Every structure is written in C-alpha cells, then in structure tokens.
Amino acid sequence: MRFFEDIEIGQRRELGSFAFTADGIKKFAAQFDPQRFHLDEEEGRKSLFGGLAASGWHVGSVCMKLLVADGQRQAQEALARGERIAIWGPSPGFRELRWIKPVLAGDTISFASEVESKRASEKRPEWGIVQARNSGTNQRGEPVFSLLATAFVPRRSAGA
Amino acid sequence: MRFFEDIEIGQRRELGSFAFTADGIKKFAAQFDPQRFHLDEEEGRKSLFGGLAASGWHVGSVCMKLLVADGQRQAQEALARGERIAIWGPSPGFRELRWIKPVLAGDTISFASEVESKRASEKRPEWGIVQARNSGTNQRGEPVFSLLATAFVPRRSAGA
C-alpha cells in the first residue's frame, strides 16, 4: 500500500478479473442472499435479471477480495524495493454503491480503483483521507458496479 | 413483502440477530477479505480493532441474509391471510454505508430496517421508490453498521 504523499488524484489501479460461475453464485446466495433469481437458472431467466444473477453483495465482496490482493501485491513490491510499507487504517464506510447491470453466470468482471480526492485529516495529523471509485466492468465493456470508498491512509512524515 | 401503499415512513422491522463466531469470521475473510485482523485472533488483538474482527462485507452480507428472511416471512404471512404478495424490484444500490464500530468474534448483532422516505416513480407509474435505513446494533446496544437502501416497490394498483 502507498503513503498519503504518494497518492495522486486520477491514479488508477487495475485490480484484475473474476469469473462468476453458476456454482459460485449459488453458493454465496445460499449463505447470504437466498432469493430465487440468485439460486436457480430457470428462476433467473424468468426474472428481470434475465439469467442466474450474482447477489450484489457477492459482487461487492469479490471487489474487496481483489482490492486486498492488490494491496498485498503493492506491499510485496515495496518490500522488494527495500521501502517502508504503509499500513492503511480501517475503512469507515463508503458511499454511492451502485449495481448498474446484472452480473450473470458466465460473466467475467474486471475491477479497477481510481483516486477521486485526497485531503489531510484535521483531527489526526498522522492520517490522510482518500476517496477512490472502485468499479467493475463486464466482458462487453459495460459498467456493472461502482462505489465510492473512503480510506484512512498514513502520512509518510508521521512514522519517519 | 408489502406493496408501496402499505409502507409508512418510520415503519420499523426487527430483522433478527446473528452471532459472529471466530470460525465464521475467518471463513468469510479467507474467501473475500483476507486481511490479517480478519483471519487471526492475535493479529486482531494487535490491530486497531482490538480483536478478531469481521470483514465489513461479512456484516453487510449477514444484514442482507436477514432482510431476505424477513421478506420471505412477510410473504408467507400474506399468503396465509390469502393476500397477494408484492414482488419487489431489484435494488439499484445504496448510500452511506457506515462501519461504525468493529464486529468482533463473540458479538451478536441485531439488525433492523426503518423506512425513511417513499415516493412515486415518475418514469414508471407501476413502481414506488422506498428508502430504508438498515442498521446493526451489538449486544451492548452500540450501533455498529448502517446503510441507506433504495428499493423499487410495486404499487398495489398496478397489478389490480
């Protein structure tokens, strides 16, 4: 992960892709979102989704999975360069989550994260606050998912 | 589920409780949010969370699970009274998700949903748009989770 000083507005990270399979969609749904169009192909086809559709919480959780993997990759790269690693703070939440289009069985979603704003924390001088738009796009280039995440990011000066 | 006409601002549904176990927290984290404080008790204790903490996406997914169960309960009750069931539309998303306090292993979170606003859809006369605050409170009565959900709710007149 990067320090606050190293983050620039407009910076974009490609987080990688994830293939939503019928089996994966049904497993998540059975545990957390057992609505019929998330559990059964035929019910999905008859629904407004037009097919077996992933739970929106499944899509968000997969985005989180890829964000974490990307952060770990960045940390390993920093370590390999002999640099200090920035440990980000817990996220207080996010805004404007949008499920734009259904994610159907067989879809592959590519996720990305782009920095929208950054500012110093007034109350905590050792932290900055970064907002990033995390988004998912399907194999036809159609946006399917978006949210505006907030994170506390350590300032380089703080631990120096 | 209820029809748009039956929904009143301020209506509150208690959705039930969920006990977050160490095992459940680690299983979700291993799949979707493998950060050390979600995977290991000792790492959790050393972190800002102060203990093995559930992924925020786990908390949100459990809230969804209880919302779905509540909707199915309402549908069964309506059926038992010989009433028509309102089939809600897909959710376009939500706003203002807040992870207010950590959810730690051993915590039991009670979830509720309270209607904040309702309005007719201008573009689709057969639908109304309802906003509800879904929230979670721990066994000490402390709010831990909140989001403002948006749903398309069918109007009774539409299918009459």
Interface residues (C-beta under 8 A of the other chain):
Chain A: Q31 F32 D33 P34 Q35 L48 F49 S55 G56 W57 G60 S61 V62 M64 K65 V68 G89 P90 S91 P92 G93 F94 R95 E96 L97 R98 W99 P102
Chain B: Q31 F32 D33 P34 Q35 L48 F49 S55 G56 W57 G60 S61 V62 M64 K65 V68 G89 P90 S91 P92 G93 F94 R95 E96 L97 R98 W99 P102
